[in-house]
Amino acid sequence: MTGKLLDEDPAKALGHAIAARRLASRIAAVREAVGLAAYHAQEWSTAIAELRTYHRMTGRQTHLAVLADCERALGRPEKAIDLFRSADREKLGRTEALELLIVAAGARGDMGQHDAAAAMLQIRELSIDTEEPWAPRLRYAYADSLLKAGRTEEAREWFGKAAEVDVEGTTDAAERLLEMDGIEISDDDEHAEEDEELDGEAAAESDVDELDAEVSDVDSVGSVEPIASDESDVDDESDVDDEGEGRLPGAAA
């Protein structure tokens, strides 16, 4: 349930994870679930405590980027950078290491060190042609650092490169690029699209109503009373089969 609710209702997901912790607090996966649910629910201190416990129980450093991001959220960018510096690179996978780097660069930006943040992100993976999910995030972080450092033309180039590989829409690189080109999508445009959809639905309903009216007219004009035949008996009784209406059981909460 924690996994199912994590994106749509993080607070409720955290509630399920805490209930699991009461039953099995010594299981590492349970502590990991609590930590990640707390992170999504923006319960930063709880997330830090649980994920540190998970790391001690497993000897892994799987969620160092999440821990560093929590430190940033708590206004402690220096601790986020310390986590980056003290990380055991041999225990980190490529994706985990890059995510931690992105967070650490963001922490540099929090401290106003935007040129240093951009310099941190100038790594070989920045220019690799790949469809890995970290690629758009890395390029976006680099572009954002460049923009905050006042290097506008370079930032525009890298927002464009981020948008090129962001097929899942994990960043708003395309929107940032439009903003830099002076193109803005106003609320009026969004409302106009909604109005067009509503007008289309109303027109469809109107067509259905007109069709129903035409059918009604045909039925009333074309109805003919049956003529009883003298040679045959008319049975006034008819059998009607009652059909029960099924109901799908509701999903358990």
Phi, psi and omega in degrees: 000325176299314179296320182292323187265356189302318183276321186273330181211077184302325181296317179290324176300318178297322177300318178294319180295320179294324176297321177294323180295325178296330182270330187212064185289345182265005177266122187300319182297330178291315179295325176296317180298318178297315181298315181290322177295319178297321178298314180293331179273005179063030172264079193297314183296319178296318179299316180299312183298316184288318182288328173294321176297318178300317180295320178294323183288329186254341186076009180265169174231041189300322190244036178298324179296321178294316178300316180295322179293324176297319179297321176298316181297330179274006178078028181236066182297331179298322179291326176298318179292323177298320178298320179296315183292323185271358183295141176275101186301330182291338180265000181255136172284173184297313181297317181296319180295319180291321178297318178296321178298315180300317180294318180296321176295322176297323177295321175301318178296322177301330181271005179083009183263068188288323177296320178294322178298315178297320180297322179299327186270359179277076182240170184300322183295341182299326185252005180290135176278099185213159176254014178298144184297340180282343185300308179296325180293319179295314180294322180295315179299320179294315179299318181295320178296318179298318181296316180291338177274001178086010181263073193296313184296319177295321179297317179299318179299317185279334171296322177296318179292326176294317180296327181298323184259358183270070183288336181269355181068038181283342177235171175255037183301318181297318180293320179297322180295318178297319179299319180292334178272003178082016180254123180236139175267108184278165177296330180298322179295319179294318179294324179297319178297319179296319180297322179297319179296317180295320178298321178296318178295319180296320179295320179296318178296322179296318178298320179295319180297318179296320179296319178298320180295319180296317179297320179297318179297317180297319181297320183287325181282321187271004182285134181231130180287133180295144179262121181288137179267139179290336186273351182228150178273143177254122180272115182284345183265138177228146178270133178239125178272125176275132177251131179282151180260122182280157178225131178281135178294142179288152179287142179291142181291000000 
